[in-house]
Amino acid sequence: MSLRERLASASQERPAGAVPPEAANQAYQELKKTMHQMILDRIDLERLKRLTAEQFKHELALLIQRIIEEERIVLNQHERHHLVLDIQHEMLGFGPLEPLLNDPSVSDILVNTSSRVYVERRGKLELTEITFHDNAHLMKIIEKIVSRVGRRVDESSPMVDARLPDGSRVNAIIPPLAVDGPLLSIRRFGASPLTVQNLLDYKSMTPPMVKVLESLGAAKVNILISGGTGSGKTTLLNLISGFIPASERIVTIEDAAELQLRQPHVVRLETRPPNIEGKGEVTQRALVKNALRMRPDRIILGEVRGAEALDMLQAMNTGHEGSLATIHSNTPRDALSRLENMVSMAGVNLTARAIRQQIVSAVTVVVQVSRLTDGTRKVVSLQEITGMEGEIISMQEIFRFEQRGIESDGRVAGRFSATGVRPRFADRLRMFGVPVPEDSFDPDRTFD
């Protein structure tokens, strides 16, 4: 049976307007692949360069309709529209991923080879009906994504971090490291970052917490944001950075640029992987060192994960107050232990006590964020570093979230409260003219 006959048969077996079922999916994928190739054979690439995106979409739709008529392919109106959109996505976007990238409810897209695509919505994973034609099709989409940011992925370099035009973070890993086929993970970022009101509406934090974080940002207090993967570290970093005065010069350093700062004077730096010869790599540590020569008022390190921890601490201790960074960790105490281990990776001959003293001098506040079992993200602890007690870094908790159980609908039950401790940084906030009301630290004020 020919491709036209198979598709016509599948079309007659289902009601008008239905999305092609699984039985007809292979025939539909074959049609889309063949149609795509026919368009590439007919299209005038030189003329294409002179068209706007909207003009090209219109011309492409007319060409697809003409081919359908010439080949006498049996499709209803909905299927024709579906086919036109799919081919437009192939030629102008990222193929089958486009509907997911345009869905604001999707926070993560996880492609497990060509046949399975999962998404996360409201903290829960679900399998979608979207598939790729084959693994070669998926590889073309991955190559299109990474090539746009000047990176590459092939057998000699089978892992890559990249980003989409909207700042969404992309990780791809391909064979031979990925046994069953290419794997693609996309961490979505909205067109505009979440606002303070959004986080209050989601009950991710309380008004007193927001007021304290706002004052800490304005008073140039060094903050370390700690949390697990997908816990909302970058979202909170974006939020706190929004409290930095517009008059200051900010330098951001990231593996894949994804921060969405709104200040007018922001300089964005991004690491570079080695080339095919293993040369040309630019690490975060090299960028931190270079940033110190760029006259920054603040340095924002997207994620500290290695030897750059030492240079970050030195920057915080040498006139770049108000700097921010994130770190992967389960608790504020663990965050400091990880930071200490990373400093030791820098190859300097420092004792454990000397490293801890550097940390105490540099970092004032550790904010812990967590993704709970119901998929919600919350600021579960805000702690102040107060100094050294013997060989141990001393900390005091200012705010906390106490989980009390799980509701019948699966939601986490708990409450936010202050611990009643008045932080030492309160005097600094007053000195900078951004004091926090004393009742913000009242332990009797609770928020569900």
Salt bridges, closest charged atoms under 4 A:
GLU30 OE2 - HIS133 NE2 3.94
GLU46 OE2 - LYS49 NZ 3.60
GLU59 OE2 - ARG47 NH2 3.44
GLU69 OE2 - ARG80 NH1 2.80
GLU70 OE1 - ARG42 NH2 2.71
GLU71 OE1 - ARG4 NH2 3.76
GLU79 OE2 - ARG14 NH2 2.35
ASP86 OD2 - HIS82 NE2 3.60
GLU90 OE2 - HIS137 NE2 2.73
ASP103 OD2 - ARG121 NH2 2.78
ASP108 OD1 - ARG187 NE 2.71
GLU120 OE1 - ARG371 NH1 2.76
GLU120 OE2 - ARG377 NH2 3.18
GLU126 OE2 - ARG121 NH1 2.56
ASP134 OD2 - HIS133 NE2 3.96
ASP154 OD2 - ARG152 NH1 3.17
GLU248 OE1 - ARG298 NE 2.70
ASP255 OD2 - ARG305 NH1 2.88
GLU258 OE2 - ARG169 NH2 2.57
GLU270 OE2 - ARG163 NH1 2.35
ASP297 OD2 - ARG295 NH1 2.99
GLU303 OE1 - ARG305 NH2 2.95
GLU303 OE2 - HIS328 ND1 2.75
ASP311 OD2 - ARG285 NE 2.60
GLU321 OE1 - ARG428 NH2 3.51
GLU340 OE1 - ARG356 NE 2.99
GLU391 OE2 - ARG353 NH1 3.61
GLU397 OE1 - ARG400 NE 3.08
GLU402 OE1 - ARG415 NE 4.00
ASP409 OD2 - ARG411 NE 2.78
ASP427 OD1 - ARG422 NH2 3.38
ASP427 OD1 - ARG430 NH1 3.25
GLU438 OE2 - ARG422 NE 3.44
GLU438 OE2 - ARG430 NH2 3.81
ASP439 OD1 - ARG445 NH1 3.77
ASP448 OD1 - ARG404 NH2 3.65
